[in-house]
Structures are given as structure tokens and as C-alpha cells.
Amino acid sequence: MANLRTIKDRITSITNTQKITRAMKMVAAAKVKKAENATKASRPFASELYKIFSRVIEDLGTENFESVNVERALEDYPELLKRREIKTIGLLVITSNKGLAGAYSTNVVRYTIKRIKEALANGQKIKLFLVGQKSIAPLRNAQRLLDYEIKNTYTSILDGLDANSAIAVAEDLAEAYVEEEVDSIELITTRYQNMMTYRVEDWPLLPALGEQGGVQKFREEDKSGQYAHCITEFEPDVSAIMQKLVPMYITNIIYQALLEATASELASRMTAMSAAVNNASEMIRVLTIDYNKARQAKITQELNEVISGADALK
């Protein structure tokens, strides 16, 4: 029979751990509702922006823009819309900075490695842009077996997530695309569905409205006919509008991906901590039974010794 002190120490240890996991569950539950509301509130704007941008590109095309003089790569819309042969793919991978969120980051990393293998099998190179601390170590370890480059990492933007965070990432991605370091860019993120469910997805980003996310997708999604017979007019001119519209479109996709990932992470953490609290309760219940059995056995043994001693004195 197990030692009573050992069992009692285990119960105490698990009880203390349960207090921590319960607190983390409560914190995640308090944050996830705010993150869920922010994510859902931003979706209508992202959807309408996508439709407007798709309509503009449908009217203007992507091949007839002249070069422009700009200070930021993010405003160089002729280059950002230009399609070219895809020899190098850039992947923006969004995970979390913190653990204890179940298999959240693991699922994203696993999907990323699968996408890397697909690209390498097609003879394409890969450059990674990593958001979140939890993707860095496993993807660096995977470099021992797979040939790809980690171009940049971002570990601070998730701490105070806002539109400026998305702009900083968008600037780096646009510069890499304009400088032809990569020929296409995709986002690997998670789409929040509900408190229990999220889905790892691969979103095309550059070239803006490339083949995977272009006008065809817009036509399939827009059933209302809202933009069916519009005539697009630009004021003051096409160049000025596109220098604003293209950066807004790219930045909004990144910002939406960050919001979706944050909500998914918090929901996953809340679920994981809830399971941990329940598992701790079950372990405490089982150990309490073992403790009572051991205690009863010890009492029985002591009674037998007393009885045996009394009989020996007769």
C-alpha cells in the first residue's frame, strides 16, 4: 500500500496545479469574448473591402499599370499586383507567444510543414515570416530535414494587437515581394468558428488577388448582385486611389488573420485549461480514495497489532 505521506503530497501538488489552471481558464474566458467580438465585428468590413477591391481589379485588370514613384513598397501597387513565375513562396505563419493552449500552435506548425513539403516537391523555394514565439523553435528544428529559410520573426505584435501591428508586417512582406525575394505570399492562420472549434487555413495574399483568391472567388461569394452593373469612377485619379486601396486591402487581410488567430488561441487555451481542471479533479478523487484505503489499512494493521499484543499477555 502506498505511503500516506506520498499520497497526501500528490493530492496537495495536484490541488495547487488545479488552482493555476482554473485561474488561467478564467483569464482566457474573460479575454476570448472580447477577441471573439473584435473578430466578428471586423469580418463585414473585410468582406466588403474584398468585394470592392475585386470589382476594381475586374474593371482595371492587373497588367496595365505604369510604374509609380513611392517611398514605401506597400504603396507600389503595380508591383504588388504583378504576377510572375512562382519560384519562391513566402509564408506568413501565425501562432502564439504562450503555451498551454492545447494543440493550437502544433496544428499550425504541422500544417506549415505540410505546405513546405508540397512546395519543395514542386521545385519551389520557401521563405518564412513567423508571428508568435511558439512557431520559431519547431520550425528551426525542422530545417535539419527540410531546406527553407526563416526570413523574419515577430514576437511582440501579439502583445498589443492593433492595426499598426498589421502595417508593420505588411511593409516587410510588400518589400520582399517588390524586391522579388519571393514571387507569392500566403498566410497560414486559424479561422475562428466558435469557442470549441477553429480551422487552420492558407490565405493567398500576394500578388493581390492572385489565382487562388481572385475575381472567381469574389463572383462565387457575391450572390446579391450588388456590384453587377456598376461603372467604376475614380477621383482624383486611378493612381492616387490605388496607392490607398492596395495597402488597405493587404493590411486588412493580415489584421483579420491576426484577429482570427488570437480568438482561436484564447478559445483553445480556455478549452485546454477546462480539461486540465476536470482532469485534476478526477485525479484528486482517485488519490483521495487511495489515501482513505491506505489509511484504513494502516488503522486495521495497528488494531491487529494491539489485539495480538493483548492476547500475548494473557
QUIMO-V501875 format. One record per run of one state. SS is the DSSP state (2 for helix, 1 for strand, 0 for the rest). FROM is the first residue (numbers start at 1). LEN is the number of residues. If there is no record, write none. Layout:
# QUIMO-V501875
ss	from	len
SS	FROM	LEN
SS	FROM	LEN
This chain:
# QUIMO-V501875
ss	from	len
0	1	3
2	4	57
0	61	12
2	73	3
0	76	1
2	77	4
0	81	7
1	88	7
0	95	9
2	104	18
0	122	3
1	125	7
0	132	1
2	133	10
0	143	6
1	149	6
0	155	8
2	163	16
0	179	5
1	184	11
0	195	2
1	197	10
0	207	8
2	215	7
0	222	16
2	238	76
0	314	1
